[in-house]
């Protein structure tokens, strides 16, 4: 009985892990733009790039924005559009630079 229960728990864990391992970006590799293109766009926008790598099918960038705030962002590799953005403000941080047109705020937290 214990062996059957253990086997069932292990099987359920493996199945749930596989469901969670979904890629964030699904662009076909043949459609990807070069990483250097994204690097040039971000540097022209005032970002300082610390790392740029592929993670979960997206380009993942870590660095500093033009105001010196730490950022982590994921970009769709074919369009180079942001799919996820995290900005880590210090106590003097201001989220107004990250408001979308129409006043919708991009999710941010002060640390």
Biopython code that builds the backbone (N, CA, C, O; Angstrom):
import numpy as np
from Bio.PDB.StructureBuilder import StructureBuilder

atoms = [
    (1, "UNK", "N", (0.819, -1.192, 0.000)),
    (1, "UNK", "CA", (0.000, 0.000, 0.000)),
    (1, "UNK", "C", (0.868, 1.264, 0.000)),
    (1, "UNK", "O", (0.625, 2.198, -0.763)),
    (2, "UNK", "N", (1.892, 1.273, 0.877)),
    (2, "UNK", "CA", (2.767, 2.443, 0.941)),
    (2, "UNK", "C", (3.489, 2.657, -0.381)),
    (2, "UNK", "O", (3.658, 3.794, -0.821)),
    (3, "UNK", "N", (3.917, 1.568, -1.016)),
    (3, "UNK", "CA", (4.628, 1.665, -2.292)),
    (3, "UNK", "C", (3.720, 2.249, -3.375)),
    (3, "UNK", "O", (4.164, 3.068, -4.179)),
    (4, "UNK", "N", (2.460, 1.834, -3.401)),
    (4, "UNK", "CA", (1.506, 2.341, -4.392)),
    (4, "UNK", "C", (1.254, 3.827, -4.176)),
    (4, "UNK", "O", (1.213, 4.596, -5.136)),
    (5, "UNK", "N", (1.087, 4.235, -2.927)),
    (5, "UNK", "CA", (0.862, 5.647, -2.610)),
    (5, "UNK", "C", (2.082, 6.482, -3.003)),
    (5, "UNK", "O", (1.935, 7.556, -3.588)),
    (6, "UNK", "N", (3.279, 5.998, -2.686)),
    (6, "UNK", "CA", (4.504, 6.701, -3.044)),
    (6, "UNK", "C", (4.611, 6.860, -4.557)),
    (6, "UNK", "O", (4.945, 7.940, -5.046)),
    (7, "UNK", "N", (4.332, 5.797, -5.297)),
    (7, "UNK", "CA", (4.388, 5.839, -6.760)),
    (7, "UNK", "C", (3.392, 6.851, -7.312)),
    (7, "UNK", "O", (3.708, 7.583, -8.250)),
    (8, "UNK", "N", (2.204, 6.899, -6.745)),
    (8, "UNK", "CA", (1.181, 7.847, -7.200)),
    (8, "UNK", "C", (1.613, 9.287, -6.935)),
    (8, "UNK", "O", (1.413, 10.158, -7.782)),
    (9, "UNK", "N", (2.199, 9.542, -5.777)),
    (9, "UNK", "CA", (2.658, 10.896, -5.438)),
    (9, "UNK", "C", (3.786, 11.323, -6.370)),
    (9, "UNK", "O", (3.793, 12.456, -6.850)),
    (10, "UNK", "N", (4.733, 10.438, -6.630)),
    (10, "UNK", "CA", (5.847, 10.760, -7.528)),
    (10, "UNK", "C", (5.331, 11.027, -8.937)),
    (10, "UNK", "O", (5.762, 11.984, -9.580)),
    (11, "UNK", "N", (4.422, 10.202, -9.419)),
    (11, "UNK", "CA", (3.864, 10.396, -10.761)),
    (11, "UNK", "C", (3.128, 11.725, -10.860)),
    (11, "UNK", "O", (3.273, 12.436, -11.855)),
    (12, "UNK", "N", (2.348, 12.070, -9.856)),
    (12, "UNK", "CA", (1.620, 13.342, -9.862)),
    (12, "UNK", "C", (2.585, 14.519, -9.847)),
    (12, "UNK", "O", (2.356, 15.522, -10.523)),
    (13, "UNK", "N", (3.660, 14.401, -9.082)),
    (13, "UNK", "CA", (4.659, 15.479, -9.028)),
    (13, "UNK", "C", (5.324, 15.687, -10.377)),
    (13, "UNK", "O", (5.514, 16.822, -10.814)),
    (14, "UNK", "N", (5.674, 14.603, -11.030)),
    (14, "UNK", "CA", (6.322, 14.712, -12.337)),
    (14, "UNK", "C", (5.384, 15.305, -13.373)),
    (14, "UNK", "O", (5.811, 16.121, -14.190)),
    (15, "UNK", "N", (4.133, 14.921, -13.359)),
    (15, "UNK", "CA", (3.170, 15.458, -14.320)),
    (15, "UNK", "C", (2.917, 16.940, -14.086)),
    (15, "UNK", "O", (2.805, 17.705, -15.044)),
    (16, "UNK", "N", (2.824, 17.358, -12.820)),
    (16, "UNK", "CA", (2.582, 18.776, -12.550)),
    (16, "UNK", "C", (3.807, 19.606, -12.900)),
    (16, "UNK", "O", (3.657, 20.747, -13.336)),
    (17, "UNK", "N", (5.013, 19.076, -12.724)),
    (17, "UNK", "CA", (6.228, 19.801, -13.102)),
    (17, "UNK", "C", (6.286, 20.011, -14.602)),
    (17, "UNK", "O", (6.691, 21.079, -15.061)),
    (18, "UNK", "N", (5.892, 19.016, -15.367)),
    (18, "UNK", "CA", (5.898, 19.142, -16.824)),
    (18, "UNK", "C", (4.916, 20.211, -17.277)),
    (18, "UNK", "O", (5.183, 20.922, -18.246)),
    (19, "UNK", "N", (3.795, 20.334, -16.599)),
    (19, "UNK", "CA", (2.804, 21.350, -16.967)),
    (19, "UNK", "C", (3.325, 22.748, -16.671)),
    (19, "UNK", "O", (2.987, 23.694, -17.382)),
    (20, "UNK", "N", (4.139, 22.893, -15.635)),
    (20, "UNK", "CA", (4.670, 24.204, -15.274)),
    (20, "UNK", "C", (5.854, 24.612, -16.139)),
    (20, "UNK", "O", (6.225, 25.786, -16.132)),
    (21, "UNK", "N", (6.452, 23.712, -16.869)),
    (21, "UNK", "CA", (7.655, 23.994, -17.643)),
    (21, "UNK", "C", (7.321, 24.559, -19.025)),
    (21, "UNK", "O", (7.964, 24.197, -20.011)),
    (22, "UNK", "N", (6.336, 25.430, -19.105)),
    (22, "UNK", "CA", (5.914, 26.026, -20.368)),
    (22, "UNK", "C", (6.813, 27.220, -20.691)),
    (22, "UNK", "O", (7.124, 28.024, -19.812)),
    (23, "UNK", "N", (7.224, 27.332, -21.941)),
    (23, "UNK", "CA", (8.029, 28.477, -22.355)),
    (23, "UNK", "C", (7.186, 29.746, -22.339)),
    (23, "UNK", "O", (5.996, 29.710, -22.651)),
    (24, "UNK", "N", (7.807, 30.869, -21.975)),
    (24, "UNK", "CA", (7.123, 32.159, -21.994)),
    (24, "UNK", "C", (6.948, 32.663, -23.417)),
    (24, "UNK", "O", (5.923, 33.267, -23.735)),
    (25, "UNK", "N", (7.916, 32.429, -24.267)),
    (25, "UNK", "CA", (7.889, 32.904, -25.652)),
    (25, "UNK", "C", (7.886, 31.693, -26.580)),
    (25, "UNK", "O", (8.576, 30.704, -26.331)),
    (26, "UNK", "N", (7.111, 31.783, -27.635)),
    (26, "UNK", "CA", (6.969, 30.636, -28.537)),
    (26, "UNK", "C", (7.357, 30.972, -29.969)),
    (26, "UNK", "O", (6.990, 30.243, -30.891)),
    (27, "UNK", "N", (8.093, 32.065, -30.176)),
    (27, "UNK", "CA", (8.505, 32.447, -31.527)),
    (27, "UNK", "C", (9.398, 31.363, -32.128)),
    (27, "UNK", "O", (10.306, 30.878, -31.453)),
    (28, "UNK", "N", (9.161, 30.973, -33.386)),
    (28, "UNK", "CA", (10.058, 30.009, -34.033)),
    (28, "UNK", "C", (11.472, 30.594, -34.140)),
    (28, "UNK", "O", (11.637, 31.772, -34.457)),
    (29, "UNK", "N", (12.468, 29.783, -33.881)),
    (29, "UNK", "CA", (13.862, 30.240, -33.892)),
    (29, "UNK", "C", (14.221, 30.887, -35.229)),
    (29, "UNK", "O", (15.022, 31.821, -35.263)),
    (30, "UNK", "N", (13.651, 30.415, -36.313)),
    (30, "UNK", "CA", (13.943, 30.981, -37.639)),
    (30, "UNK", "C", (13.518, 32.442, -37.745)),
    (30, "UNK", "O", (14.033, 33.174, -38.591)),
    (31, "UNK", "N", (12.574, 32.881, -36.886)),
    (31, "UNK", "CA", (12.076, 34.259, -36.926)),
    (31, "UNK", "C", (12.784, 35.189, -35.945)),
    (31, "UNK", "O", (12.510, 36.389, -35.931)),
    (32, "UNK", "N", (13.684, 34.661, -35.131)),
    (32, "UNK", "CA", (14.338, 35.474, -34.113)),
    (32, "UNK", "C", (15.228, 36.537, -34.742)),
    (32, "UNK", "O", (15.895, 36.303, -35.750)),
    (33, "UNK", "N", (15.217, 37.723, -34.112)),
    (33, "UNK", "CA", (16.169, 38.769, -34.475)),
    (33, "UNK", "C", (17.441, 38.550, -33.648)),
    (33, "UNK", "O", (17.382, 37.963, -32.567)),
    (34, "UNK", "N", (18.573, 39.011, -34.142)),
    (34, "UNK", "CA", (19.831, 38.801, -33.406)),
    (34, "UNK", "C", (19.823, 39.503, -32.044)),
    (34, "UNK", "O", (19.220, 40.563, -31.879)),
    (35, "UNK", "N", (20.502, 38.891, -31.079)),
    (35, "UNK", "CA", (20.625, 39.504, -29.748)),
    (35, "UNK", "C", (21.261, 40.881, -29.826)),
    (35, "UNK", "O", (20.895, 41.785, -29.074)),
    (36, "UNK", "N", (22.207, 41.040, -30.728)),
    (36, "UNK", "CA", (22.892, 42.334, -30.850)),
    (36, "UNK", "C", (21.930, 43.448, -31.256)),
    (36, "UNK", "O", (22.129, 44.603, -30.882)),
    (37, "UNK", "N", (20.897, 43.113, -32.012)),
    (37, "UNK", "CA", (19.890, 44.117, -32.377)),
    (37, "UNK", "C", (19.174, 44.609, -31.120)),
    (37, "UNK", "O", (18.976, 45.812, -30.951)),
    (38, "UNK", "N", (18.786, 43.691, -30.241)),
    (38, "UNK", "CA", (18.141, 44.075, -28.982)),
    (38, "UNK", "C", (19.110, 44.882, -28.126)),
    (38, "UNK", "O", (18.721, 45.888, -27.533)),
    (39, "UNK", "N", (20.364, 44.453, -28.058)),
    (39, "UNK", "CA", (21.368, 45.179, -27.269)),
    (39, "UNK", "C", (21.497, 46.630, -27.758)),
    (39, "UNK", "O", (21.549, 47.555, -26.947)),
    (40, "UNK", "N", (21.548, 46.826, -29.082)),
    (40, "UNK", "CA", (21.669, 48.189, -29.633)),
    (40, "UNK", "C", (20.451, 49.044, -29.283)),
    (40, "UNK", "O", (20.595, 50.211, -28.921)),
    (41, "UNK", "N", (19.259, 48.466, -29.390)),
    (41, "UNK", "CA", (18.030, 49.209, -29.080)),
    (41, "UNK", "C", (18.019, 49.632, -27.610)),
    (41, "UNK", "O", (17.681, 50.773, -27.294)),
    (42, "UNK", "N", (18.386, 48.722, -26.719)),
    (42, "UNK", "CA", (18.354, 49.028, -25.289)),
    (42, "UNK", "C", (19.421, 50.044, -24.901)),
    (42, "UNK", "O", (19.157, 50.939, -24.098)),
    (43, "UNK", "N", (20.609, 49.918, -25.453)),
    (43, "UNK", "CA", (21.669, 50.887, -25.156)),
    (43, "UNK", "C", (21.271, 52.268, -25.656)),
    (43, "UNK", "O", (21.531, 53.265, -24.982)),
    (44, "UNK", "N", (20.646, 52.343, -26.823)),
    (44, "UNK", "CA", (20.172, 53.628, -27.351)),
    (44, "UNK", "C", (19.084, 54.226, -26.459)),
    (44, "UNK", "O", (18.891, 55.442, -26.452)),
    (45, "UNK", "N", (18.370, 53.378, -25.703)),
    (45, "UNK", "CA", (17.338, 53.852, -24.777)),
    (45, "UNK", "C", (17.910, 54.194, -23.409)),
    (45, "UNK", "O", (17.168, 54.591, -22.510)),
    (46, "UNK", "N", (19.227, 54.043, -23.241)),
    (46, "UNK", "CA", (19.868, 54.410, -21.987)),
    (46, "UNK", "C", (20.060, 53.267, -21.009)),
    (46, "UNK", "O", (20.464, 53.497, -19.870)),
    (47, "UNK", "N", (19.780, 52.047, -21.423)),
    (47, "UNK", "CA", (19.975, 50.906, -20.532)),
    (47, "UNK", "C", (21.441, 50.501, -20.519)),
    (47, "UNK", "O", (22.133, 50.605, -21.532)),
    (48, "UNK", "N", (21.913, 50.036, -19.361)),
    (48, "UNK", "CA", (23.236, 49.426, -19.235)),
    (48, "UNK", "C", (23.012, 47.926, -19.085)),
    (48, "UNK", "O", (22.412, 47.485, -18.105)),
    (49, "UNK", "N", (23.483, 47.149, -20.036)),
    (49, "UNK", "CA", (23.230, 45.712, -20.067)),
    (49, "UNK", "C", (24.284, 44.979, -19.242)),
    (49, "UNK", "O", (25.480, 45.101, -19.508)),
    (50, "UNK", "N", (23.844, 44.220, -18.245)),
    (50, "UNK", "CA", (24.732, 43.374, -17.460)),
    (50, "UNK", "C", (24.766, 41.971, -18.058)),
    (50, "UNK", "O", (25.835, 41.374, -18.185)),
    (51, "UNK", "N", (23.602, 41.445, -18.425)),
    (51, "UNK", "CA", (23.552, 40.139, -19.092)),
    (51, "UNK", "C", (22.383, 40.104, -20.067)),
    (51, "UNK", "O", (21.347, 40.732, -19.849)),
    (52, "UNK", "N", (22.576, 39.357, -21.141)),
    (52, "UNK", "CA", (21.536, 39.150, -22.147)),
    (52, "UNK", "C", (21.639, 37.690, -22.562)),
    (52, "UNK", "O", (22.628, 37.277, -23.168)),
    (53, "UNK", "N", (20.612, 36.910, -22.233)),
    (53, "UNK", "CA", (20.652, 35.477, -22.522)),
    (53, "UNK", "C", (19.271, 34.997, -22.951)),
    (53, "UNK", "O", (18.294, 35.741, -22.877)),
    (54, "UNK", "N", (19.202, 33.761, -23.393)),
    (54, "UNK", "CA", (17.930, 33.134, -23.744)),
    (54, "UNK", "C", (17.448, 32.343, -22.537)),
    (54, "UNK", "O", (18.197, 31.545, -21.974)),
    (55, "UNK", "N", (16.180, 32.568, -22.135)),
    (55, "UNK", "CA", (15.579, 31.851, -21.023)),
    (55, "UNK", "C", (14.107, 31.632, -21.331)),
    (55, "UNK", "O", (13.392, 32.582, -21.650)),
    (56, "UNK", "N", (13.652, 30.401, -21.238)),
    (56, "UNK", "CA", (12.250, 30.054, -21.515)),
    (56, "UNK", "C", (11.793, 30.526, -22.887)),
    (56, "UNK", "O", (10.640, 30.923, -23.055)),
    (57, "UNK", "N", (12.685, 30.488, -23.866)),
    (57, "UNK", "CA", (12.326, 30.880, -25.221)),
    (57, "UNK", "C", (12.301, 32.375, -25.455)),
    (57, "UNK", "O", (11.949, 32.820, -26.547)),
    (58, "UNK", "N", (12.668, 33.166, -24.448)),
    (58, "UNK", "CA", (12.690, 34.631, -24.554)),
    (58, "UNK", "C", (14.129, 35.127, -24.408)),
    (58, "UNK", "O", (14.993, 34.419, -23.893)),
    (59, "UNK", "N", (14.368, 36.351, -24.868)),
    (59, "UNK", "CA", (15.607, 37.033, -24.508)),
    (59, "UNK", "C", (15.389, 37.615, -23.118)),
    (59, "UNK", "O", (14.418, 38.337, -22.894)),
    (60, "UNK", "N", (16.279, 37.309, -22.189)),
    (60, "UNK", "CA", (16.197, 37.842, -20.832)),
    (60, "UNK", "C", (17.342, 38.824, -20.633)),
    (60, "UNK", "O", (18.502, 38.498, -20.884)),
    (61, "UNK", "N", (17.009, 40.019, -20.183)),
    (61, "UNK", "CA", (17.996, 41.078, -19.994)),
    (61, "UNK", "C", (17.998, 41.491, -18.528)),
    (61, "UNK", "O", (16.941, 41.667, -17.921)),
    (62, "UNK", "N", (19.186, 41.643, -17.969)),
    (62, "UNK", "CA", (19.369, 42.190, -16.622)),
    (62, "UNK", "C", (20.327, 43.359, -16.745)),
    (62, "UNK", "O", (21.295, 43.309, -17.505)),
    (63, "UNK", "N", (20.048, 44.405, -15.994)),
    (63, "UNK", "CA", (20.924, 45.560, -16.045)),
    (63, "UNK", "C", (20.352, 46.736, -15.297)),
    (63, "UNK", "O", (19.626, 46.576, -14.316)),
    (64, "UNK", "N", (20.689, 47.928, -15.772)),
    (64, "UNK", "CA", (20.236, 49.178, -15.165)),
    (64, "UNK", "C", (19.549, 50.017, -16.229)),
    (64, "UNK", "O", (19.979, 50.055, -17.382)),
    (65, "UNK", "N", (18.466, 50.696, -15.824)),
    (65, "UNK", "CA", (17.812, 51.596, -16.774)),
    (65, "UNK", "C", (18.521, 52.947, -16.762)),
    (65, "UNK", "O", (19.521, 53.114, -16.065)),
    (66, "UNK", "N", (18.015, 53.902, -17.520)),
    (66, "UNK", "CA", (18.690, 55.203, -17.639)),
    (66, "UNK", "C", (18.702, 55.985, -16.328)),
    (66, "UNK", "O", (19.459, 56.946, -16.192)),
    (67, "UNK", "N", (17.858, 55.578, -15.345)),
    (67, "UNK", "CA", (17.828, 56.238, -14.042)),
    (67, "UNK", "C", (18.617, 55.477, -12.983)),
    (67, "UNK", "O", (18.622, 55.858, -11.813)),
    (68, "UNK", "N", (19.286, 54.399, -13.397)),
    (68, "UNK", "CA", (20.096, 53.621, -12.466)),
    (68, "UNK", "C", (19.329, 52.566, -11.691)),
    (68, "UNK", "O", (19.890, 51.953, -10.784)),
    (69, "UNK", "N", (18.053, 52.331, -12.020)),
    (69, "UNK", "CA", (17.272, 51.301, -11.346)),
    (69, "UNK", "C", (17.593, 49.935, -11.944)),
    (69, "UNK", "O", (17.772, 49.795, -13.154)),
    (70, "UNK", "N", (17.662, 48.929, -11.070)),
    (70, "UNK", "CA", (17.910, 47.564, -11.541)),
    (70, "UNK", "C", (16.683, 47.055, -12.291)),
    (70, "UNK", "O", (15.550, 47.224, -11.840)),
    (71, "UNK", "N", (16.923, 46.435, -13.437)),
    (71, "UNK", "CA", (15.822, 45.921, -14.244)),
    (71, "UNK", "C", (16.083, 44.482, -14.652)),
    (71, "UNK", "O", (17.224, 44.057, -14.834)),
    (72, "UNK", "N", (14.996, 43.754, -14.790)),
    (72, "UNK", "CA", (15.002, 42.436, -15.403)),
    (72, "UNK", "C", (13.851, 42.457, -16.391)),
    (72, "UNK", "O", (12.730, 42.815, -16.031)),
    (73, "UNK", "N", (14.115, 42.077, -17.625)),
    (73, "UNK", "CA", (13.069, 42.112, -18.648)),
    (73, "UNK", "C", (13.192, 40.900, -19.551)),
    (73, "UNK", "O", (14.283, 40.387, -19.797)),
    (74, "UNK", "N", (12.034, 40.455, -20.043)),
    (74, "UNK", "CA", (12.001, 39.395, -21.054)),
    (74, "UNK", "C", (11.395, 39.980, -22.317)),
    (74, "UNK", "O", (10.422, 40.733, -22.272)),
    (75, "UNK", "N", (11.996, 39.614, -23.455)),
    (75, "UNK", "CA", (11.568, 40.120, -24.757)),
    (75, "UNK", "C", (11.239, 38.953, -25.673)),
    (75, "UNK", "O", (11.918, 37.926, -25.652)),
    (76, "UNK", "N", (10.187, 39.117, -26.482)),
    (76, "UNK", "CA", (9.887, 38.143, -27.526)),
    (76, "UNK", "C", (10.993, 38.257, -28.567)),
    (76, "UNK", "O", (11.221, 39.351, -29.083)),
    (77, "UNK", "N", (11.684, 37.182, -28.894)),
    (77, "UNK", "CA", (12.856, 37.279, -29.767)),
    (77, "UNK", "C", (12.560, 37.638, -31.220)),
    (77, "UNK", "O", (13.456, 38.122, -31.911)),
    (78, "UNK", "N", (11.359, 37.425, -31.705)),
    (78, "UNK", "CA", (11.046, 37.773, -33.095)),
    (78, "UNK", "C", (10.692, 39.248, -33.232)),
    (78, "UNK", "O", (11.122, 39.904, -34.181)),
    (79, "UNK", "N", (9.907, 39.775, -32.287)),
    (79, "UNK", "CA", (9.445, 41.166, -32.379)),
    (79, "UNK", "C", (10.263, 42.117, -31.518)),
    (79, "UNK", "O", (10.216, 43.330, -31.724)),
    (80, "UNK", "N", (11.010, 41.585, -30.559)),
    (80, "UNK", "CA", (11.766, 42.356, -29.559)),
    (80, "UNK", "C", (10.846, 43.202, -28.678)),
    (80, "UNK", "O", (11.281, 44.210, -28.122)),
    (81, "UNK", "N", (9.588, 42.805, -28.548)),
    (81, "UNK", "CA", (8.650, 43.484, -27.649)),
    (81, "UNK", "C", (8.799, 42.915, -26.244)),
    (81, "UNK", "O", (9.057, 41.725, -26.064)),
    (82, "UNK", "N", (8.631, 43.795, -25.242)),
    (82, "UNK", "CA", (8.715, 43.369, -23.848)),
    (82, "UNK", "C", (7.511, 42.494, -23.518)),
    (82, "UNK", "O", (6.369, 42.863, -23.791)),
    (83, "UNK", "N", (7.780, 41.327, -22.925)),
    (83, "UNK", "CA", (6.697, 40.473, -22.453)),
    (83, "UNK", "C", (6.642, 40.451, -20.929)),
    (83, "UNK", "O", (5.633, 40.053, -20.347)),
    (84, "UNK", "N", (7.726, 40.877, -20.282)),
    (84, "UNK", "CA", (7.761, 40.948, -18.825)),
    (84, "UNK", "C", (8.814, 41.971, -18.426)),
    (84, "UNK", "O", (9.904, 42.001, -18.996)),
    (85, "UNK", "N", (8.486, 42.814, -17.441)),
    (85, "UNK", "CA", (9.426, 43.834, -16.978)),
    (85, "UNK", "C", (9.342, 43.937, -15.472)),
    (85, "UNK", "O", (8.254, 44.062, -14.910)),
    (86, "UNK", "N", (10.496, 43.883, -14.814)),
    (86, "UNK", "CA", (10.575, 44.078, -13.371)),
    (86, "UNK", "C", (11.605, 45.167, -13.109)),
    (86, "UNK", "O", (12.751, 45.073, -13.548)),
    (87, "UNK", "N", (11.184, 46.200, -12.389)),
    (87, "UNK", "CA", (12.066, 47.307, -12.032)),
    (87, "UNK", "C", (12.191, 47.318, -10.517)),
    (87, "UNK", "O", (11.184, 47.301, -9.810)),
    (88, "UNK", "N", (13.408, 47.346, -10.021)),
    (88, "UNK", "CA", (13.648, 47.379, -8.580)),
    (88, "UNK", "C", (14.105, 48.783, -8.210)),
    (88, "UNK", "O", (15.246, 49.170, -8.464)),
    (89, "UNK", "N", (13.194, 49.534, -7.607)),
    (89, "UNK", "CA", (13.481, 50.909, -7.212)),
    (89, "UNK", "C", (14.132, 50.943, -5.838)),
    (89, "UNK", "O", (13.910, 50.058, -5.011)),
    (90, "UNK", "N", (14.943, 51.980, -5.600)),
    (90, "UNK", "CA", (15.371, 52.260, -4.241)),
    (90, "UNK", "C", (14.267, 53.126, -3.621)),
    (90, "UNK", "O", (13.216, 53.302, -4.238)),
    (91, "UNK", "N", (14.476, 53.654, -2.448)),
    (91, "UNK", "CA", (13.426, 54.425, -1.775)),
    (91, "UNK", "C", (13.046, 55.699, -2.520)),
    (91, "UNK", "O", (11.946, 56.215, -2.321)),
    (92, "UNK", "N", (13.925, 56.217, -3.371)),
    (92, "UNK", "CA", (13.614, 57.436, -4.121)),
    (92, "UNK", "C", (13.033, 57.123, -5.497)),
    (92, "UNK", "O", (12.883, 58.021, -6.325)),
    (93, "UNK", "N", (12.707, 55.860, -5.744)),
    (93, "UNK", "CA", (12.204, 55.444, -7.051)),
    (93, "UNK", "C", (10.868, 56.072, -7.402)),
    (93, "UNK", "O", (10.069, 56.402, -6.525)),
    (94, "UNK", "N", (10.638, 56.232, -8.700)),
    (94, "UNK", "CA", (9.404, 56.814, -9.215)),
    (94, "UNK", "C", (8.950, 55.993, -10.411)),
    (94, "UNK", "O", (9.679, 55.868, -11.396)),
    (95, "UNK", "N", (7.762, 55.440, -10.331)),
    (95, "UNK", "CA", (7.258, 54.565, -11.392)),
    (95, "UNK", "C", (6.678, 55.331, -12.574)),
    (95, "UNK", "O", (6.219, 54.705, -13.530)),
    (96, "UNK", "N", (6.681, 56.651, -12.545)),
    (96, "UNK", "CA", (6.039, 57.410, -13.626)),
    (96, "UNK", "C", (6.695, 57.164, -14.988)),
    (96, "UNK", "O", (6.032, 57.298, -16.016)),
    (97, "UNK", "N", (7.974, 56.810, -15.015)),
    (97, "UNK", "CA", (8.634, 56.498, -16.289)),
    (97, "UNK", "C", (8.119, 55.202, -16.904)),
    (97, "UNK", "O", (8.361, 54.933, -18.080)),
    (98, "UNK", "N", (7.418, 54.409, -16.122)),
    (98, "UNK", "CA", (6.984, 53.093, -16.579)),
    (98, "UNK", "C", (5.477, 53.007, -16.776)),
    (98, "UNK", "O", (4.921, 51.912, -16.860)),
    (99, "UNK", "N", (4.812, 54.161, -16.852)),
    (99, "UNK", "CA", (3.378, 54.170, -17.110)),
    (99, "UNK", "C", (3.131, 54.049, -18.601)),
    (99, "UNK", "O", (3.765, 54.730, -19.408)),
    (100, "UNK", "N", (2.221, 53.192, -18.947)),
    (100, "UNK", "CA", (1.842, 53.032, -20.347)),
    (100, "UNK", "C", (0.929, 54.191, -20.740)),
    (100, "UNK", "O", (0.338, 54.826, -19.867)),
    (101, "UNK", "N", (0.801, 54.478, -22.033)),
    (101, "UNK", "CA", (-0.147, 55.507, -22.465)),
    (101, "UNK", "C", (-1.533, 55.190, -21.918)),
    (101, "UNK", "O", (-1.965, 54.037, -21.932)),
    (102, "UNK", "N", (-2.221, 56.209, -21.442)),
    (102, "UNK", "CA", (-3.532, 55.994, -20.841)),
    (102, "UNK", "C", (-3.460, 55.816, -19.341)),
    (102, "UNK", "O", (-4.487, 55.631, -18.688)),
    (103, "UNK", "N", (-2.240, 55.868, -18.774)),
    (103, "UNK", "CA", (-2.091, 55.835, -17.330)),
    (103, "UNK", "C", (-2.041, 54.462, -16.691)),
    (103, "UNK", "O", (-2.007, 54.371, -15.464)),
    (104, "UNK", "N", (-2.035, 53.391, -17.466)),
    (104, "UNK", "CA", (-1.946, 52.057, -16.873)),
    (104, "UNK", "C", (-0.518, 51.841, -16.395)),
    (104, "UNK", "O", (0.440, 52.114, -17.119)),
    (105, "UNK", "N", (-0.390, 51.357, -15.195)),
    (105, "UNK", "CA", (0.945, 51.143, -14.629)),
    (105, "UNK", "C", (1.464, 49.762, -14.977)),
    (105, "UNK", "O", (0.715, 48.786, -15.013)),
    (106, "UNK", "N", (2.747, 49.702, -15.228)),
    (106, "UNK", "CA", (3.438, 48.425, -15.349)),
    (106, "UNK", "C", (3.695, 47.961, -13.924)),
    (106, "UNK", "O", (4.064, 48.772, -13.074)),
    (107, "UNK", "N", (3.509, 46.685, -13.645)),
    (107, "UNK", "CA", (3.695, 46.158, -12.303)),
    (107, "UNK", "C", (5.108, 46.462, -11.807)),
    (107, "UNK", "O", (6.088, 46.154, -12.484)),
    (108, "UNK", "N", (5.206, 47.063, -10.630)),
    (108, "UNK", "CA", (6.511, 47.394, -10.056)),
    (108, "UNK", "C", (6.413, 47.321, -8.547)),
    (108, "UNK", "O", (5.325, 47.441, -7.984)),
    (109, "UNK", "N", (7.546, 47.125, -7.889)),
    (109, "UNK", "CA", (7.557, 47.137, -6.430)),
    (109, "UNK", "C", (8.773, 47.918, -5.954)),
    (109, "UNK", "O", (9.819, 47.914, -6.605)),
    (110, "UNK", "N", (8.629, 48.587, -4.816)),
    (110, "UNK", "CA", (9.729, 49.347, -4.226)),
    (110, "UNK", "C", (10.432, 48.449, -3.231)),
    (110, "UNK", "O", (9.786, 47.805, -2.405)),
    (111, "UNK", "N", (11.769, 48.400, -3.306)),
    (111, "UNK", "CA", (12.558, 47.607, -2.349)),
    (111, "UNK", "C", (13.403, 48.517, -1.507)),
    (111, "UNK", "O", (14.141, 48.048, -0.640)),
]
sb = StructureBuilder()
sb.init_structure("model")
sb.init_model(0)
sb.init_chain("A")
sb.init_seg("    ")
for serial, (resi, resn, name, xyz) in enumerate(atoms, 1):
    if name == "N":
        sb.init_residue(resn, " ", resi, " ")
    sb.init_atom(name, np.array(xyz, "f"), 0.0, 1.0, " ", f" {name:<3s}", serial, name[0])
structure = sb.get_structure()
